[in-house]
Amino acid sequence: MSKLSGRHVYLDLIRWNRPAGWLLLLWPTLGALWFAADGWPGWHLLIVFVLGTFLMRSAGCCINDVADRDFDRHVKRTAQRPVTSGAVSVREALTLGAVLALLAFALVLTTNRLTVLWSFAALAITLAYPFAKRFVSIPQAVLGIAFSFGIPMAFAAVQSAVPPFVVLLLVGNLFWVLAYDTEYAMVDRDDDMKIGMKTSAITFGRFDVAAVVASYAAFLLLWTIAGASRGLGLVFFIAIVLAAAQAVWHWRLVRTRTREGCFKAFRLNHWLGFTVFAGVVACYALR
């Protein structure tokens, strides 16, 4: 049983004390919001997307832990999660996840019809992802799609349209998710192989580190093209260089494939995303 009790066990369920996960989802979403608004998007949409991102990521944790409860107990890193340890029942976890998702939907309802429609697709992929790990060789790609839905939703909320430009941001972000979630999968590779879980770390095999580096490069290249096409200047490109330097550091952390190094690289990825986002914001602010 988990040592946590009372409300603390529910905070553990939604990873309250581990904000890196929702920050990974937040920065590209906010970057897209700035691109869509051609600068400051206004307090309403900023609050909607910040709170919505936190709520949906928390709901996703509830769903994921229920779906993986029979696998988590066999993995060192996840054995004490609230659902698999019995501290939270399946019903309680699903109820909390539903409440959080409904709160997020209430926020979406304050935007427009197109954003609401996109939110249904986002919910569908969120529900599908936990089960992708049983059938898809690279489930991180499915997570990449799930973690990229905030991008078209941002454009839908601002412009009531989703232009082709969104493809650059979305595909780029998908590669970033593939990079950091492969690092995450490298932490659990030995345990996942024993229980038959499919991950990119297993699928890529000895090319896992190369795949991580290539994915970082694709992400930064596509977002650089996106920024350049919108006329972002020197500050943005400096931010891209700083993000690339972080990617090199992460390569140094994961190249020996130690659990500690791979987990540290994953855990610090939100700073890489923040750096790119800060470059976008700074350029628009200086115009």
N, C-alpha and C positions, 0 to 999 in steps of 0.2 A: 504493500500500500504506500501511496505517496505520503511524505511527512507533512505536506501542506494540508490545511484544513479551512473550513468556512469559505468565505469569498475568495481567499487567496488561491484556492485550487482552480477557480474559474479564471482568475487572472493568469495563472500558469497555462491554462488551456488555450487562451488567446495570445500567448507569448508576450504579455504585457511588459515583462522585464527584458525582452529581447527585441528592441525596436528595429533592428537592422532589416528584418523581413519586410515590414511595411514601408520603410524608407526606400528600399529597392523598387518598390511599386510606385512610390510617390514621385521621385525626381523626374522620370521620363514623362509621367502624366502632366506634371506642372510645366515641364519644358514644352510639351505640346500645347498646353493652354496659353503660354506666352506667344508661341508661334502663331496660334490661331487668332489671338487677339491683336497681333502685331505690337505686343507690349503688355502693359498692365491690364489684366483681365477684369478687374473690379473685385470688390470684397465678396459679393454674393457667390460668384463662381469659384473663387479661391476657397472659400469655406466649404462649399459643396464638394469640391474634389479632394480637399485635404481630409475632411471627416469621412467622406464616402470611401476613400482609399483605405483609411484605417479600419472602418467597419467591415468592408468586404474582405480585407485580408484576415481579420479576426474571425469572420464567419467561415472563411476557407480553412482556417486552422481547425475549427470544430469539425468540419466535414472530413478533412484529411485524417484527423486522428481517429474518427469513427471507422473510416474505410480501412485504415492501416492497423487497427488495434490488434489483429492477430499476427501481424508481422513485427510491429514495434517492440514487442516483448523479447524478440530474438536479436535485437540490435542494441549494442552497448549504449549508444548515444540517446536512444529513445525509450529504453525499457521502463523508465519512471514517468512517462507522460501520463497525465491524469486518467485518460480513458483506458489505456492498456493496463495500467496499474490497478484499476478498479476504484480510484478515488472519485471519478465522475462516471455516471452511468451513460450508456448510449443515448437513452432518451433525453437526459439532461443536456448532453452535448449538442444533440440535434435541435433541441428547443432553443438553446442559447444561440446557435448558428442561425436559426430561422429568424429570431428576434433581431439580431444584428443585420441580417440581410434586408429585413423589412424596414429597418431604420435607414439603411443606405438607399433603399428604393424611395422612401419618403423624400429624401434629399433630391434624388433624380427628378421626382415629380415637380420640383420647383423650377425645372429648366424648360425643355420643350419636347415635342412629340418624338422627334428623331432620336434624341438622346435617350428617351425612355425605351424606344425600340432597340437601340444598341445595348441597353442594360440587360435586356432579356438574353441576348446572345452571350454577353459577358457572364451572366449567371449560369447559363448552360455549360460553358467551357469550364467554369469553376467547379461545377458538380462532376464533370467528366474527368478532370485531371487526376484525381486520386486513383481512379481505376485504370488509367492509361499505363501505369507502372506495371500492370499485369500483362499487357498485350502489345505495347509499343516499344520497339527497341531503343528509341531515344525519347522517353517521355518528357525530357527537359524541353523538347520542341513544343510540346503541348502546353507546358507551363509558360513557355515564351509567348504563346498566343494569348493565354489567360492574362499574363502580366502586361500585355500590350493593349488591352481593350480600352484602357483609360485614354489612349492617344486618339483614336477616332471619336470617342465620346467627348473629348475636349473640343474638337473641331465642330462636332454636331451641336454642342451647347453654345458655342460662340457664333458660328456662322450658319447654323441650321443646314449644314452640308458637310460632306466628307470628301474633300478634293483629292486628286491623285498624289499630291505632295505628301499625304499621310503615309503612303506606302514606304517612302524613304525612312521615316521615323519608326514605323512599325516593324519593318524588316530589320532595321538596325538594332532596335531594342530586343527583338527576338534573339539576335546573335549575342547580345550582352547577357541575356538570361541564360542562354546555352553555355556561355563562358563561366559565369559564377555558379550555376547550378551543377555543372560538371565538377567543379571544384568541391562542391558540397557532396556530390555523389562519390567522389574519390575518398572521402572520409569513411564512408560506410561500405566500400566496395566488398571487402571480405565477408561481412555479414550478409550483404545483399546476395552475393553469389551462393551462399549456403541456403538461403530461404527461397531462392528462385525469383527474386525481384529483378526487373529489367531497368537498367539505367544507362546513361550515355557513357559513364566511366567504364562500365563493363563492355559496352558495344565498341567503343573506340579502342579499348585494350591498350597496347603500348603506344598508341598515337594519341592518348588522352591529353597529354600536356600540349602537343602540337595543335590539337583541336581547340583547346582553351585559348591559346595565343592567336590562332586564326580567327576565332570568334570575336575576341577583343578587337582585332584589327578591322574586321568587317563592321562592327558596331561604330567604331570611331570614324572610319572612312565614310559611312553612310550619313552619319550625323554631321560630319564636316561638309559634305556635299549639300545637305539640307540647309545648314547655316549659311553657306556661301551663296546658295540660290536665293536666300532671303536678304542678302546684303549685309550679313553680320560681319563685323570687322576684326581688328587685331586682337581685342580682348577675348573674343570667342576662340580664336585660333590659339592663343596662349593657354586658354582653359583646356583645349583639346590636347595640347602638348603635355600639360600637367597630368591630364587623365591618362595619356599614353605612358607617362613615367610611372604612374601607379600600376598600370597593367604590367609593365616590365618588372616592377617589384613583386607583383603577384606571381609572375612566372618564376621568379627566384624562390618564392615560398613553396610553390607546388611541384617544382621540377624533381625534387627528391621523393615526392609522393608520401610524405609523412602525414599522419592524421592531423597533427598539430598545425603543420604548415598549410595544408589544404583548408582546414577549418578557419584559420586566421585570414587567409586570402578571401574566402567567402564572406566572412563576417565584416571585413573592411571595405567590401565593394560599394557600399552605399556612399562612401566618400568619393569614389570615382564618379558615380552618378551625380552626386551633388556638384562636383567640379564642373561637369558639362552643363548642368542646369544653371549654375552661377554665371557661367560664361554667356549663356543665352540672355539671362536677366540683365547682366551688366551692359551688354551691347545695346539692348533696347533702352535701357535707362540713360545711356550716354548719347543717344540720338538727339 
